[in-house]
Amino acid sequence: MTVVCDGLLVESSEGVGECDQGEACQALGLRSDYEAYRAAHGRVIAGGQAENRDEYGGEA
């Protein structure tokens, strides 16, 4: 089964990120495997872009 989250993953550094959906993230179960967790998110941005997250479709 493929896990897909509609949330925006904001990466603070390589291998570290947080979904803007928080506890509602559909991929929370994959956090121990960061590459799978990251792949489950269709939208990933670097932390520096987070201040403009509305441009990337994230929750403001």
SULGIJO-V812461 format. One record per residue. N is the residue number from 1. SS is DSSP state (2 for helix, 1 for strand, 0 for the rest). PHI is phi in radians with two decimals (999 if undefined). Layout:
BEGIN
((N,SS,PHI) (N,SS,PHI))
END
This chain:
BEGIN
((1,0,999) (2,0,-1.59) (3,0,-1.72) (4,0,-2.34) (5,1,-1.97) (6,1,-1.41) (7,1,-1.29) (8,1,-1.75) (9,1,-1.58) (10,1,-1.83) (11,1,-1.58) (12,1,-1.50) (13,1,-2.82) (14,0,-1.06) (15,0,1.44) (16,1,-2.33) (17,1,-2.75) (18,1,-2.38) (19,1,-1.37) (20,0,-1.25) (21,0,-1.48) (22,2,1.04) (23,2,-1.19) (24,2,-1.48) (25,0,-1.02) (26,0,-1.24) (27,0,-1.85) (28,2,-0.94) (29,2,-1.13) (30,2,-1.71) (31,0,-1.01) (32,0,-1.23) (33,0,-2.02) (34,2,-1.00) (35,2,-1.08) (36,2,-1.21) (37,2,-1.05) (38,2,-1.13) (39,2,-1.12) (40,0,-1.28) (41,1,-1.81) (42,1,-1.30) (43,1,-2.21) (44,1,-2.31) (45,1,-2.30) (46,1,-1.35) (47,2,-0.93) (48,2,-1.13) (49,2,-1.50) (50,2,-1.07) (51,2,-1.17) (52,2,-1.95) (53,2,-1.04) (54,2,-1.10) (55,2,-1.23) (56,2,-1.81) (57,0,1.47) (58,0,-1.56) (59,0,-1.26) (60,0,-1.43))
END
